[in-house]
Amino acid sequence: MNTLKFYYNDVCPFAYRVRLALAEKEIEHEAVIIDLENIPQWYYELSPTAKVPLLQWGDDVIWESTVINEFIEDNWQNNPLLPHNPIAKAQARIWIEYCNSSFQPSCCGLVFELDESKHEPIRLALNESLDFIEAALSSRENGPYWLGEDLTLVDLTFYPFFEHACVLSHYRGFELSDKYLHIHQWLETMQKRQSVQQNCHSPEFYIEAYKPFVDGSIDH
Ligand SMILES: N[C@@H](CCC(=O)N[C@@H](CS)C(=O)NCC(=O)O)C(=O)O
């Protein structure tokens, strides 16, 4: 039996996606924290990108959070996190792609962009993205999760960026408006999941952790 090693950092939203998948599937693993301000030499040798998250499975390494989560889903059949139906599965993957290509870059862009004159277009893009998500969630027929009745990788892909949104509020004055009723309801559902309760961090934790990036003392 291969041992599973998971390399991560508590502040990384991408690693959080994987922490949630491992918790939802109750997968035994060894978790190793990587200090991203002081990456050990051995990690450069292990990881092709030197980023977290990374999964080590026997002699193989797998990286990129969304690829890791699909690997987890393929390798552990309990507590499925993707729909069986091929159309529904394709829709899940479209949402994951949307998170990676549109929603997440706006969230990260707004916090990591130090030139304030560039904030307005990012804010607009983020609001457009939230409008789009709200419209999609409000048109679901049933269920409290992103795709309906069942928790999927889509929920785990988006959730970390909403937990990190306290940073946008604190440093950029960007609030998740009350008009996003369905997003707020979805967030409440996610916050009740045991996987989230066991792995979440407080707003104070994130605000402190992002400080060096926002004041420019660490380059992103
Ligand atoms: N697309 C990657 C992004 C991973 C990523 O950017 N991780 C950051 C931490 S949140 C990292 O390891 N940064 C260290 C570095 O760039 O040196 C994924 O989804 O896994």
PDBQT file of the ligand as one rigid body, heavy atoms in Angstrom, charges set to zero:
ROOT
HETATM    1  N1  LIG A 301      -2.405  26.573  -9.970  1.00  0.00    +0.000 N 
HETATM    2  C1  LIG A 301      -1.790  26.081  -8.743  1.00  0.00    +0.000 C 
HETATM    3  C2  LIG A 301      -1.469  27.282  -7.871  1.00  0.00    +0.000 C 
HETATM    4  C3  LIG A 301      -0.618  26.912  -6.652  1.00  0.00    +0.000 C 
HETATM    5  C4  LIG A 301       0.019  28.142  -6.023  1.00  0.00    +0.000 C 
HETATM    6  O1  LIG A 301       0.076  29.216  -6.623  1.00  0.00    +0.000 OA
HETATM    7  N2  LIG A 301       0.493  27.967  -4.780  1.00  0.00    +0.000 N 
HETATM    8  C5  LIG A 301       1.197  29.046  -4.114  1.00  0.00    +0.000 C 
HETATM    9  C6  LIG A 301       0.680  29.241  -2.687  1.00  0.00    +0.000 C 
HETATM   10  S1  LIG A 301      -1.007  29.713  -2.638  1.00  0.00    +0.000 SA
HETATM   11  C7  LIG A 301       2.670  28.700  -3.971  1.00  0.00    +0.000 C 
HETATM   12  O2  LIG A 301       3.015  27.568  -3.698  1.00  0.00    +0.000 OA
HETATM   13  N3  LIG A 301       3.558  29.684  -4.111  1.00  0.00    +0.000 N 
HETATM   14  C8  LIG A 301       4.962  29.493  -3.855  1.00  0.00    +0.000 C 
HETATM   15  C9  LIG A 301       5.821  30.043  -4.928  1.00  0.00    +0.000 C 
HETATM   16  O3  LIG A 301       5.297  30.482  -5.968  1.00  0.00    +0.000 OA
HETATM   17  O4  LIG A 301       7.034  30.051  -4.715  1.00  0.00    +0.000 OA
HETATM   18  C10 LIG A 301      -2.751  25.104  -8.065  1.00  0.00    +0.000 C 
HETATM   19  O5  LIG A 301      -3.964  25.176  -8.324  1.00  0.00    +0.000 OA
HETATM   20  O6  LIG A 301      -2.294  24.226  -7.317  1.00  0.00    +0.000 OA
ENDROOT
TORSDOF 0
